[in-house]
């Protein structure tokens, strides 16, 4: 008899919630704006990433996962801005893995998600370089607010929590667990 994995139950719950609950347009817009601010904050800590993006100024990239989509415009400063929905994309990135649990498992294992790419090859190469080389230094940002000691302690605690979560998640396949009940 096949018993559902706790993680497959999360997948089904996510499917039910996203198929029935549609956030208002203003919530989606605000969430996308906050995401752009966060990405720009991280990019500003890496001048090489900004220089690479500046070479791609005025290009538009579209990112899609399931029913969620996000278009961004590259500014002359090498940062991002939201693009108008009607603006054609020079590059389309579609995450092909539909399971949020499988994506989380891959992220915790340090893997990039599987992506279908269409469009400008050079822009795709620059975004790939950024994905490979740019990381958010959360501890440094926290140290500005909390001080070095508390920030270091907090980050160490979060890293311990993430390691524990990674170990837990990797024990389960993303679909189901099959248990043999003694035959047939």
Residue pairs with C-beta under 8 A, 6 or more apart in sequence:
1 179
1 181
2 176
2 177
2 178
2 179
3 176
3 177
3 178
3 179
4 176
4 177
5 172
5 173
5 174
5 175
5 176
5 177
6 172
7 101
7 105
7 169
7 172
7 173
7 174
8 101
8 174
8 175
8 176
10 100
10 101
11 99
11 100
11 101
11 174
14 100
14 101
18 66
18 67
23 31
29 82
32 70
32 82
33 82
35 70
36 72
36 80
36 81
36 82
39 80
40 79
40 80
41 136
41 141
42 134
42 135
42 136
43 49
43 50
43 53
43 78
43 79
43 80
43 130
43 134
44 50
44 79
45 134
45 136
45 137
46 133
46 134
48 133
49 78
49 129
49 130
49 133
49 134
50 77
50 78
50 79
51 78
52 78
52 126
52 129
52 130
53 74
53 78
53 79
53 80
53 126
53 130
54 74
54 76
54 77
54 78
55 126
56 74
56 122
56 123
56 126
57 74
57 75
57 76
57 78
58 73
58 74
58 76
59 73
59 74
59 90
59 91
59 120
59 123
60 71
60 72
60 73
60 74
60 83
60 87
60 88
60 89
60 90
60 91
61 71
61 72
61 74
61 89
61 90
61 91
61 92
61 93
61 119
61 123
61 127
62 69
62 70
62 71
62 89
62 91
62 92
62 93
63 69
63 70
63 71
63 72
63 93
63 94
63 95
64 70
64 92
64 93
64 94
64 95
65 94
65 95
66 98
71 82
71 83
71 84
71 85
71 87
71 89
72 80
72 81
72 82
72 83
73 80
73 81
73 82
73 83
73 87
74 80
75 81
83 89
89 119
90 119
90 120
90 123
91 117
91 118
91 119
91 120
91 123
91 124
91 127
92 117
92 118
92 119
93 115
93 116
93 117
93 124
93 127
94 115
94 116
94 118
95 103
95 113
95 114
95 115
96 113
96 114
96 115
96 116
97 103
97 106
97 113
97 114
99 174
101 169
101 174
102 174
103 113
104 169
105 169
105 170
105 174
106 112
106 113
107 113
108 162
108 165
108 166
108 169
108 170
109 166
109 170
112 131
117 124
138 155
139 151
139 152
139 155
140 151
142 150
142 151
142 154
142 155
143 151
143 152
145 151
146 154
